[in-house]
Amino acid sequence: MVVRRVIQGLDGPDPLAHSLADAQYIADQSLATAAYLALALGKPLLLEGAPGVGKTEAAKAIASVLGRELLRLQCYEGIDAAAAMYEWNFPRQMLAIRQAGDGYVNLYDDQFLIARPILQALEAPRDRVLLIDEIDRADHEFEAFLLEFLSDFTVSIPERGTVRAGEPPVVVLTSNRTRELHEALRRRCVYHWIDYPAPELEARIVMMRASTVAEDTARRVVQAVGALRAEPLAKPPGVAETVEWAEAATLLAHQGAPWPTAFARAIGVVLKDQDDLELIAPRLDAILSESAA
């Protein structure tokens, strides 16, 4: 298999990891390796993991490292090919017909074509990174539609013919694993599972993303978030919530609130479900005390 020549001097997982860190994303060795192989082999990268572990941020960081525009296709129940690929501007076509009178109008000219993320990625694969976010939220029919695109990176437009990328575009798919993805889709991708980061790594992320947060505060909030994740929560906090909780507590502390009080008052930044708040309320003081020890 021919290695692609679009990695811009990133000749291995370690250089890619360093470049991702420069883009404010800390990737461990396994994620950096999976991302590097996806780029080098011209295959889509499939990132699975719980909400909030950094899947979407990884795609953003990859686009930043490559110096490319990020095209985000947010999946949802009922999404169809038109929303992902292209559609015709029907009102503009009708207007053109009325203005032309008896003259000829090419209704399938570029001016009437509305390119969606997939077609945009095919038209300029060297300039864009396509993020297909939360593919597990789409239905099986849409997933089946993606198989052709992910196999040979082509799109068929009945009125125009086949659009084929000059080279494989960089594609990142994410999944929260709310449902199982089809095996055929998995086979087309380089796969990586992103777990919650280890405490030491998460503390580094907090200090990188929130420059006003001191190291002891970062470690304290990471320990508290780890305790929260061990509880049977409906919506466990992700890394973004860890960063935001540290920032919010720091802000309140600077306004005079003691640290345990600052963390407690900012609990709505890290827990965003009423049932979770009620579940944690009796244990919150103990969790904060343990994190301060």
TIBA-351686 format. One record per residue: residue in three letters; x, y, z of N, C-alpha, C in turn. Coordinates in steps of 0.2 Angstrom, whole numbers, padded with zeros to 4 digits, always signed. Layout:
// TIBA-351686
AlaXYZXYZXYZ ...
END
This chain:
// TIBA-351686
Met+0004-0006+0000+0000+0000+0000+0004+0006+0000 Val+0003+0011-0004+0007+0017-0005+0005+0022+0001 Val+0010+0024+0004+0010+0029+0010+0008+0036+0007 Arg+0003+0039+0009+0002+0046+0007+0007+0051+0008 Arg+0007+0056+0004+0013+0061+0005+0010+0068+0007 Val+0005+0068+0012+0001+0074+0014+0002+0075+0021 Ile+0007+0072+0024+0007+0072+0032+0012+0078+0034 Gln+0015+0082+0029+0018+0088+0030+0024+0087+0035 Gly+0028+0082+0034+0034+0081+0038+0033+0077+0045 Leu+0027+0075+0046+0025+0071+0052+0027+0064+0050 Asp+0033+0062+0051+0035+0055+0049+0034+0050+0054 Gly+0030+0051+0059+0028+0045+0064+0024+0048+0069 Pro+0021+0043+0074+0017+0045+0079+0020+0050+0084 Asp+0026+0050+0085+0029+0055+0090+0029+0062+0088 Pro+0031+0063+0081+0030+0070+0079+0023+0072+0079 Leu+0019+0068+0077+0012+0070+0077+0009+0072+0084 Ala+0011+0068+0089+0009+0069+0096+0012+0076+0098 His+0018+0077+0096+0021+0084+0098+0017+0090+0094 Ser+0015+0089+0088+0011+0094+0084+0004+0095+0087 Leu+0001+0089+0089-0005+0090+0092-0005+0093+0099 Ala+0000+0092+0103+0001+0096+0109+0002+0103+0108 Asp+0005+0105+0102+0006+0112+0100-0001+0115+0099 Ala-0005+0111+0096-0012+0113+0095-0017+0112+0101 Gln-0014+0112+0107-0018+0112+0113-0022+0105+0114 Tyr-0019+0100+0111-0022+0093+0112-0017+0088+0114 Ile-0018+0085+0120-0013+0080+0122-0015+0073+0120 Ala-0012+0070+0116-0013+0063+0114-0008+0058+0116 Asp-0011+0052+0119-0006+0047+0121-0004+0044+0115 Gln+0001+0039+0116+0004+0035+0111+0000+0032+0107 Ser-0005+0028+0109-0010+0024+0105-0014+0028+0101 Leu-0017+0034+0103-0021+0039+0099-0016+0042+0094 Ala-0010+0044+0095-0006+0047+0090-0004+0042+0085 Thr-0003+0036+0087-0002+0030+0082-0008+0029+0077 Ala-0014+0029+0080-0020+0027+0076-0021+0033+0071 Ala-0020+0039+0074-0021+0045+0069-0016+0045+0064 Tyr-0009+0044+0066-0004+0044+0061-0005+0039+0055 Leu-0007+0033+0057-0009+0027+0052-0014+0029+0048 Ala-0020+0032+0050-0025+0034+0046-0023+0039+0041 Leu-0019+0044+0043-0016+0049+0038-0012+0046+0033 Ala-0007+0041+0036-0002+0038+0031-0005+0034+0026 Leu-0010+0030+0028-0013+0025+0024-0019+0027+0020 Gly-0021+0034+0021-0027+0036+0018-0034+0033+0020 Lys-0034+0031+0026-0040+0028+0028-0044+0033+0033 Pro-0051+0032+0034-0054+0036+0039-0052+0034+0046 Leu-0052+0038+0051-0051+0037+0058-0057+0037+0062 Leu-0059+0031+0065-0065+0030+0069-0063+0031+0076 Leu-0066+0036+0080-0064+0037+0087-0071+0035+0091 Glu-0070+0031+0095-0076+0029+0099-0074+0031+0107 Gly-0079+0032+0111-0078+0033+0118-0084+0037+0121 Ala-0084+0037+0127-0090+0041+0131-0090+0048+0129 Pro-0096+0051+0129-0096+0058+0128-0091+0062+0132 Gly-0088+0067+0129-0083+0071+0133-0076+0069+0134 Val-0074+0064+0130-0067+0062+0131-0062+0065+0126 Gly-0065+0069+0122-0060+0072+0117-0060+0070+0110 Lys-0065+0067+0108-0065+0064+0101-0066+0070+0096 Thr-0071+0074+0097-0072+0080+0092-0066+0084+0093 Glu-0063+0085+0099-0057+0090+0099-0051+0087+0096 Ala-0051+0080+0095-0045+0077+0092-0045+0079+0084 Ala-0052+0078+0082-0052+0080+0074-0051+0087+0073 Lys-0053+0092+0078-0051+0099+0077-0043+0100+0077 Ala-0040+0096+0082-0033+0097+0082-0029+0094+0076 Ile-0032+0089+0073-0029+0086+0067-0029+0091+0062 Ala-0035+0094+0061-0036+0099+0056-0031+0105+0057 Ser-0030+0107+0063-0026+0112+0065-0018+0111+0063 Val-0016+0104+0065-0010+0102+0063-0008+0102+0056 Leu-0013+0100+0052-0013+0100+0045-0014+0106+0041 Gly-0016+0111+0045-0017+0118+0042-0023+0118+0037 Arg-0028+0114+0039-0034+0113+0035-0041+0115+0038 Glu-0045+0117+0034-0052+0119+0036-0056+0112+0039 Leu-0059+0113+0044-0063+0107+0047-0070+0108+0045 Leu-0072+0103+0041-0079+0102+0039-0083+0098+0044 Arg-0088+0100+0048-0091+0096+0053-0098+0094+0051 Leu-0099+0087+0050-0106+0085+0048-0108+0082+0055 Gln-0113+0085+0058-0116+0083+0064-0122+0078+0063 Cys-0121+0072+0065-0126+0067+0063-0132+0068+0068 Tyr-0138+0065+0066-0144+0065+0070-0149+0060+0068 Glu-0154+0059+0072-0158+0054+0069-0162+0057+0063 Gly-0163+0053+0058-0166+0055+0052-0162+0059+0047 Ile-0156+0060+0048-0151+0063+0043-0151+0059+0037 Asp-0151+0063+0031-0151+0059+0025-0145+0062+0021 Ala-0145+0059+0015-0139+0060+0010-0139+0068+0008 Ala-0145+0071+0007-0145+0078+0005-0142+0082+0010 Ala-0143+0081+0017-0140+0085+0022-0132+0084+0022 Ala-0130+0078+0020-0123+0076+0021-0119+0078+0014 Met-0122+0077+0008-0119+0077+0002-0120+0083-0002 Tyr-0126+0084-0004-0128+0090-0009-0136+0090-0009 Glu-0138+0096-0012-0145+0097-0014-0145+0102-0019 Trp-0150+0102-0023-0151+0108-0028-0155+0113-0025 Asn-0154+0119-0027-0157+0125-0024-0163+0126-0028 Phe-0169+0123-0026-0175+0123-0030-0178+0130-0031 Pro-0178+0134-0026-0181+0141-0027-0177+0145-0032 Arg-0170+0144-0032-0166+0148-0037-0167+0145-0044 Gln-0168+0139-0044-0169+0136-0051-0176+0138-0054 Met-0181+0139-0050-0187+0141-0052-0187+0149-0055 Leu-0183+0152-0051-0182+0160-0052-0178+0160-0059 Ala-0173+0156-0060-0170+0156-0066-0174+0154-0072 Ile-0179+0150-0071-0183+0148-0077-0188+0154-0079 Arg-0190+0157-0074-0195+0163-0075-0191+0168-0078 Gln-0185+0170-0076-0181+0175-0079-0179+0173-0086 Ala-0178+0167-0088-0176+0165-0094-0181+0165-0099 Gly-0187+0165-0097-0193+0165-0102-0193+0159-0106 Asp-0192+0160-0113-0192+0154-0118-0184+0152-0119 Gly-0180+0155-0115-0173+0154-0116-0171+0147-0112 Tyr-0165+0145-0114-0162+0139-0111-0159+0140-0104 Val-0160+0136-0099-0157+0136-0093-0155+0129-0091 Asn-0148+0129-0089-0145+0123-0087-0147+0123-0079 Leu-0152+0119-0077-0154+0119-0070-0149+0115-0066 Tyr-0144+0112-0069-0139+0108-0065-0132+0111-0065 Asp-0132+0118-0066-0126+0122-0066-0124+0122-0059 Asp-0117+0124-0058-0114+0124-0052-0118+0130-0047 Gln-0121+0135-0051-0124+0140-0047-0130+0138-0043 Phe-0133+0132-0045-0139+0129-0042-0137+0124-0037 Leu-0131+0122-0036-0129+0116-0032-0126+0118-0025 Ile-0130+0116-0020-0128+0117-0013-0124+0111-0011 Ala-0117+0112-0010-0113+0107-0008-0113+0107+0000 Arg-0114+0101+0002-0114+0099+0009-0107+0096+0011 Pro-0105+0095+0017-0099+0093+0019-0095+0088+0015 Ile-0099+0082+0014-0095+0077+0010-0093+0079+0003 Leu-0097+0082+0000-0096+0085-0007-0090+0090-0006 Gln-0090+0094-0002-0085+0099-0001-0078+0096+0001 Ala-0078+0091+0005-0072+0087+0006-0069+0084+0000 Leu-0074+0081-0005-0071+0078-0011-0069+0083-0016 Glu-0072+0089-0016-0070+0094-0021-0063+0097-0019 Ala-0061+0097-0012-0054+0100-0010-0051+0096-0005 Pro-0049+0090-0007-0047+0085-0001-0040+0087+0002 Arg-0036+0092-0001-0030+0094+0002-0031+0100+0006 Asp-0037+0103+0006-0038+0109+0010-0043+0108+0016 Arg-0046+0102+0016-0051+0101+0021-0050+0094+0025 Val-0053+0094+0031-0053+0088+0035-0061+0087+0037 Leu-0064+0081+0035-0071+0080+0036-0072+0077+0043 Leu-0076+0079+0047-0078+0076+0053-0085+0074+0053 Ile-0086+0068+0053-0093+0065+0054-0094+0063+0061 Asp-0097+0068+0064-0098+0068+0072-0104+0064+0074 Glu-0103+0060+0079-0108+0056+0082-0112+0051+0077 Ile-0108+0047+0073-0111+0043+0068-0117+0038+0071 Asp-0116+0037+0077-0120+0032+0081-0127+0035+0082 Arg-0128+0042+0081-0135+0045+0081-0139+0044+0075 Ala-0135+0043+0069-0139+0042+0063-0142+0035+0063 Asp-0146+0034+0058-0149+0027+0057-0145+0023+0053 His-0147+0017+0052-0143+0012+0048-0143+0013+0041 Glu-0148+0017+0038-0149+0018+0031-0143+0023+0030 Phe-0142+0028+0034-0137+0033+0033-0130+0030+0033 Glu-0129+0026+0038-0123+0022+0039-0121+0018+0032 Ala-0127+0015+0030-0126+0011+0023-0124+0016+0018 Phe-0127+0022+0017-0125+0027+0012-0118+0029+0013 Leu-0115+0029+0019-0108+0031+0020-0103+0026+0017 Leu-0105+0020+0017-0101+0014+0015-0097+0015+0008 Glu-0101+0018+0003-0098+0019-0003-0093+0025-0003 Phe-0095+0030+0001-0091+0036+0001-0084+0034+0004 Leu-0085+0030+0010-0079+0028+0014-0074+0023+0010 Ser-0077+0019+0005-0074+0014+0001-0069+0017-0004 Asp-0072+0021-0008-0068+0024-0014-0068+0031-0014 Phe-0071+0035-0009-0072+0042-0009-0074+0045-0015 Thr-0080+0043-0017-0084+0045-0023-0091+0047-0021 Val-0094+0051-0024-0101+0053-0024-0105+0053-0030 Ser-0110+0050-0031-0114+0050-0037-0119+0055-0037 Ile-0119+0059-0042-0124+0064-0043-0128+0063-0050 Pro-0134+0060-0049-0137+0058-0055-0137+0063-0061 Glu-0138+0069-0060-0138+0074-0065-0131+0077-0067 Arg-0126+0075-0064-0119+0077-0065-0114+0071-0066 Gly-0116+0066-0064-0111+0060-0064-0107+0059-0058 Thr-0102+0056-0058-0098+0054-0052-0093+0059-0050 Val-0093+0061-0044-0087+0066-0041-0082+0061-0037 Arg-0076+0061-0039-0071+0057-0036-0065+0062-0034 Ala-0063+0061-0028-0058+0065-0025-0051+0063-0028 Gly-0047+0068-0029-0041+0067-0032-0036+0063-0028 Glu-0037+0063-0022-0034+0059-0017-0038+0058-0011 Pro-0037+0053-0007-0042+0052-0001-0042+0057+0004 Pro-0048+0060+0005-0048+0066+0010-0047+0063+0017 Val-0045+0067+0021-0044+0066+0028-0051+0066+0032 Val-0053+0060+0034-0060+0059+0037-0059+0056+0044 Val-0063+0059+0049-0063+0057+0056-0070+0056+0057 Leu-0072+0050+0060-0078+0048+0062-0078+0048+0070 Thr-0083+0050+0073-0084+0049+0081-0090+0045+0082 Ser-0090+0042+0088-0096+0038+0090-0096+0038+0098 Asn-0102+0039+0101-0102+0038+0108-0104+0031+0110 Arg-0105+0027+0105-0107+0020+0106-0114+0019+0109 Thr-0119+0023+0107-0125+0023+0109-0129+0017+0106 Arg-0126+0015+0100-0128+0009+0096-0122+0006+0093 Glu-0122+0000+0091-0117-0004+0088-0116-0001+0080 Leu-0110+0000+0078-0110+0002+0071-0109-0004+0067 His-0110-0004+0060-0110-0010+0056-0103-0012+0055 Glu-0102-0018+0055-0095-0021+0054-0092-0018+0048 Ala-0096-0017+0042-0093-0015+0036-0090-0008+0037 Leu-0093-0004+0041-0090+0003+0042-0084+0003+0046 Arg-0084-0002+0051-0078-0002+0055-0072-0005+0051 Arg-0073-0009+0046-0068-0012+0042-0064-0007+0038 Arg-0068-0001+0036-0065+0004+0032-0061+0009+0036 Cys-0060+0008+0042-0057+0013+0046-0051+0011+0050 Val-0047+0015+0052-0042+0014+0058-0046+0016+0064 Tyr-0046+0011+0069-0051+0012+0075-0047+0013+0081 His-0050+0018+0085-0046+0019+0092-0052+0021+0097 Trp-0051+0018+0103-0056+0019+0108-0052+0024+0113 Ile-0056+0030+0114-0053+0035+0118-0057+0034+0125 Asp-0053+0033+0130-0056+0032+0137-0055+0039+0141 Tyr-0058+0039+0147-0056+0045+0151-0048+0045+0152 Pro-0045+0051+0152-0038+0051+0153-0036+0049+0160 Ala-0030+0047+0161-0027+0045+0168-0027+0052+0172 Pro-0027+0052+0178-0027+0058+0182-0022+0063+0180 Glu-0016+0060+0180-0010+0064+0178-0011+0068+0172 Leu-0013+0064+0167-0014+0067+0160-0020+0072+0160 Glu-0025+0070+0164-0031+0075+0164-0029+0082+0167 Ala-0024+0081+0173-0022+0087+0176-0018+0091+0171 Arg-0014+0088+0167-0010+0092+0162-0015+0095+0157 Ile-0020+0092+0155-0025+0095+0150-0028+0101+0154 Val-0030+0101+0160-0033+0106+0163-0028+0112+0163 Met-0022+0111+0165-0017+0117+0165-0016+0119+0158 Met-0016+0115+0153-0015+0118+0146-0021+0122+0144 Arg-0027+0119+0145-0033+0123+0143-0035+0129+0147 Ala-0033+0129+0154-0035+0134+0158-0029+0137+0162 Ser-0026+0142+0158-0020+0144+0161-0020+0147+0168 Thr-0026+0149+0170-0026+0153+0176-0027+0148+0182 Val-0027+0142+0181-0028+0136+0186-0021+0134+0188 Ala-0020+0134+0195-0014+0132+0198-0014+0124+0197 Glu-0008+0122+0198-0007+0114+0197-0011+0111+0203 Asp-0010+0113+0209-0014+0110+0215-0021+0110+0214 Thr-0024+0115+0211-0031+0115+0209-0033+0110+0204 Ala-0029+0110+0199-0030+0105+0193-0030+0098+0196 Arg-0025+0096+0200-0025+0090+0203-0031+0088+0208 Arg-0033+0093+0211-0039+0093+0216-0045+0092+0212 Val-0046+0096+0207-0052+0095+0203-0053+0088+0199 Val-0047+0086+0197-0046+0079+0193-0048+0074+0198 Gln-0046+0074+0204-0048+0069+0209-0055+0069+0210 Ala-0058+0075+0211-0065+0075+0212-0069+0073+0207 Val-0067+0075+0200-0071+0072+0195-0070+0065+0194 Gly-0064+0062+0196-0064+0055+0196-0069+0051+0200 Ala-0069+0054+0206-0074+0052+0211-0081+0052+0208 Leu-0083+0058+0205-0090+0058+0202-0091+0053+0197 Arg-0086+0052+0193-0087+0047+0187-0088+0040+0190 Ala-0085+0039+0196-0086+0032+0199-0094+0031+0202 Glu-0097+0036+0202-0104+0036+0204-0109+0034+0198 Pro-0115+0031+0200-0119+0029+0194-0123+0035+0191 Leu-0119+0040+0188-0122+0046+0185-0125+0044+0178 Ala-0131+0048+0177-0134+0048+0170-0129+0051+0165 Lys-0126+0056+0167-0121+0060+0162-0115+0061+0166 Pro-0110+0057+0166-0104+0058+0169-0100+0064+0166 Pro-0096+0067+0170-0093+0073+0167-0087+0071+0162 Gly-0087+0075+0157-0081+0074+0152-0075+0078+0154 Val-0070+0078+0150-0064+0082+0151-0066+0089+0150 Ala-0070+0091+0146-0072+0098+0145-0075+0101+0152 Glu-0079+0097+0155-0082+0099+0161-0077+0099+0167 Thr-0072+0095+0167-0066+0096+0171-0063+0102+0171 Val-0061+0104+0165-0058+0111+0164-0062+0116+0166 Glu-0069+0116+0164-0073+0122+0166-0074+0122+0173 Trp-0075+0116+0177-0075+0116+0184-0069+0120+0187 Ala-0063+0118+0185-0057+0121+0188-0057+0128+0187 Glu-0059+0131+0181-0060+0138+0179-0065+0141+0184 Ala-0071+0138+0184-0076+0141+0188-0074+0142+0196 Ala-0071+0137+0198-0069+0137+0205-0064+0142+0207 Thr-0059+0142+0202-0054+0147+0202-0057+0154+0202 Leu-0061+0155+0198-0065+0162+0198-0068+0164+0204 Leu-0072+0159+0207-0075+0160+0213-0070+0161+0219 Ala-0065+0157+0219-0060+0158+0224-0056+0165+0224 His-0055+0167+0218-0052+0174+0218-0057+0179+0220 Gln-0063+0178+0220-0068+0182+0223-0070+0182+0231 Gly-0065+0177+0234-0066+0176+0241-0069+0170+0244 Ala-0071+0166+0239-0074+0160+0242-0069+0155+0244 Pro-0070+0151+0249-0065+0146+0251-0065+0140+0246 Trp-0060+0136+0245-0059+0132+0240-0065+0127+0240 Pro-0067+0123+0245-0072+0118+0245-0079+0122+0243 Thr-0080+0128+0246-0086+0131+0244-0086+0133+0237 Ala-0080+0135+0234-0080+0137+0227-0082+0131+0223 Phe-0079+0125+0224-0081+0119+0220-0088+0118+0221 Ala-0091+0118+0227-0098+0116+0228-0102+0121+0224 Arg-0101+0127+0225-0105+0132+0221-0105+0131+0214 Ala-0100+0129+0211-0099+0128+0204-0101+0121+0202 Ile-0105+0118+0206-0106+0111+0204-0110+0110+0197 Gly-0114+0115+0196-0118+0115+0190-0114+0116+0183 Val-0108+0117+0184-0103+0117+0178-0101+0110+0176 Val-0101+0106+0181-0098+0099+0180-0104+0094+0180 Leu-0109+0095+0183-0115+0090+0183-0121+0094+0180 Lys-0124+0092+0175-0129+0095+0171-0135+0091+0170 Asp-0137+0087+0176-0143+0083+0176-0146+0084+0183 Gln-0152+0085+0184-0155+0086+0190-0155+0080+0194 Asp-0156+0074+0191-0155+0068+0195-0148+0066+0197 Asp-0143+0068+0193-0136+0067+0196-0135+0072+0201 Leu-0137+0078+0201-0136+0083+0207-0139+0080+0213 Glu-0145+0078+0213-0149+0075+0219-0145+0069+0221 Leu-0142+0065+0217-0139+0059+0219-0132+0061+0223 Ile-0129+0066+0220-0122+0068+0223-0123+0072+0229 Ala-0128+0076+0230-0128+0081+0235-0126+0078+0242 Pro-0129+0072+0244-0127+0070+0251-0119+0068+0251 Arg-0116+0067+0246-0109+0065+0246-0104+0070+0243 Leu-0107+0076+0241-0102+0081+0238-0097+0083+0243 Asp-0099+0085+0249-0094+0087+0254-0089+0082+0255 Ala-0090+0076+0256-0085+0071+0257-0081+0070+0251 Ile-0084+0071+0245-0079+0070+0239-0075+0076+0238 Leu-0077+0082+0240-0073+0088+0240-0067+0088+0245 Ser-0069+0085+0251-0064+0084+0256-0059+0079+0255 Glu-0061+0074+0251-0056+0069+0249-0051+0072+0244 Ser-0054+0076+0240-0050+0079+0234-0045+0084+0237 Ala-0046+0087+0243-0042+0092+0246-0037+0089+0250 Ala-0037+0082+0252-0033+0079+0256-0026+0078+0253 
END
